[in-house]
Amino acid sequence: MTHTARGTPALLRHEAEFFARAAEQARLFKAQHVGHFRGKYWTLPDDHSVLDLTSLDYLGLGAHPQILQIARDALETVGDISCPGSQVFVEATQYRELQKTLAVFHRYPEDAGVVLMITGFDTNTGIMEALGERTGSFFMRQYRDHIGTVETETIPTVFFQDGESHFSMRHGIRMARAVRGDLCQLRKFPAGDYDALRNELEACYAEHGDSAFRVIVTDSVVSTNGRVFDLMPLFELAEEFDTLVYVDEAHGVGVIGDGGRGVVSNIPDFTRRFRERTIIMGTITKAFVRIGGYVVTPSKAIADFLAYISPPHFFSAPIPVIDAVIATHVIRFVGGSEGDRLRARLMEVSSELKTQLLAASFQLLGADRHILPVFIGEDGTASRVQRALVGEGIMTPLFSPPTVPIGESNLRLSLRADFTDDDVATIARAFIRVRDRIRF
């Protein structure tokens, strides 16, 4: 007896073929470029070399001589490039050294709580799910008969999420609400609109009084457009309304702030006033040029709790130990004088390219640091511009719907400290030539 007209395998194949056609048309779901990775450059299949503006190696450390030597020394020391088993079973001392280094880097006590995960995406998803479910998580429910219940279990989690938060955070909150729909709530506010945030906080108090676990969730730097938030007003609201703050510093650490410690490090008197109510999320994958994500929390007890009830941490392998060793040394390097020099150079690159593009009447989306989005507008035109730039020796990522609204496509230029003045001029000239040809 046949229960479906197509049969299940055929149905899946039909939908996959539909998706393939959509991907070809949208130029979004498939890789926009294919080539051989060479760090600052890529070699495309036709042996065409292009300058990479998709990279997230903002400080250009991937080929830095001192970093390469750190990697060689780590390989000598560890002598193995594999991943150990889950940290639930055994924890390498090299991870503890990385955790301590991250805590000190973000100016938390050496023994503060740090959770390491395999990616930044998993970090955001897992920690959002853990904060949303808390003692009502799957793991805690499994042991309820043995450990009992805590009197705060029925207190709801209320997330206050800015409108430009990364998809990974939104996804984690959705997961938490699916599990605890009765006790996990979401209130949104436009990114950077702190009057709207105040209104949502007041509405929460009107509904719950003090009986709510409140978490403000925000990026420090928006990945799609490079927007850097002034977080001081947000933290003052968090203090006034006794709210936890979760800050995604994925695009801030290494690049912005004192010693590259992120946007949070620019907040006056952060350590005394706000540190105890703050969880800082960062990624090792961008400025620190290794793999992994992490959060720094006010205490080890909090970190252990969140790690245990976070599915990506519990069920995933950790980062390779050799990456932990390399990252430990890279983070210390980034916080030192050479890191300061590279950050200054990155700002020079950004300032000069921005000046040249604005002088040629290109429309930028307001960023003035390591991410410069060039507004194109019409989605089909943006795709043509992207392809034409490759012919000029420039490879850029295209941000088109659904990552941005229809008609607001842009090319995001991710800049690097190892770009030369000639590289900057090459980028600007390529944009001018393509615009003169395509007339966008």
LINJOQUI-V938872 format. One line per field, one symbol per residue. phi: phi as a letter, one per 20 degrees, with the letter a starting at -180 (. if undefined). psi: psi as a letter, one per 20 degrees, with the letter a starting at -180 (. if undefined). burial: # if it has 16 or more other C-alpha atoms within 10 Angstrom, else .. A space follows every 50 residues. Layout:
phi->???
psi->???
burial->???
This chain:
phi->.eecfengfffffgfffffffffffelcfdgfccaefcmfccdegemeec fedefdefemegdfgffffgfffffffembdeeffgffebcfffffffff ffffgemdggefecddcfbfffffffffffffelfefgffffdgfedmce fefeffeceddffdgfgffffffgffffecgfcccccdbfgneefffgff ffffffedmeebedcedbeecfffcmfdeeegffffffffdlcfcddedg edfnddnfmmenfgfefglggfecgfdcdddbcefefelcdpcbcddfbf ffffffffeegfffddfefggffffffgfffffffdffffffffffffgf fffffffffemfeeenfccecceefdoffffgfffgfffgfencdceddc gefcfgncfbdeeeecfefeffffffffffffffffeeme
psi->pphqhhqgghgggghhhgggggghgilgirphqpappkdhqqorhjjppq pojiqjmhikihjpghhhhggghghgggjpjrparqihgqpqhhhhgggg ggghgjkrqhjrpppprhrhghgggghggghhhcijrgghhhjhhhiaqq ijhjpqpopopqijqqhhghghgggghhglhhjoqppqqppinighgggh ghhghhgicimqopoppqqhpphhjjppqoighghhghghjmqqpopokg jhqhgqrojkjrhhiippkggghihijpppqrqihehjkaqrrrqprhqh ggggghghjoghghiqqrqqhhhggghghgghghiahhggghgghghggg ggggghghhjkqoqkiqkcioopopgepghghgggghhhghjjpoqqpor pjhrqpjkqroooorqhjprhhgghggghgggggghghl.
burial->.........................###...........####.....## ############....#..##..##.........#.#......###.### ########.#.##########################..#.......... .....###########.##########.##..####..#.##.#..##.# #..#.......##################.#..##.##..########## ###############.#..#...##.######################.. .##.##########..###################...##.##.###### ..##.##....#.##.###########.#.###.######.######### .......############....#.#######.#......
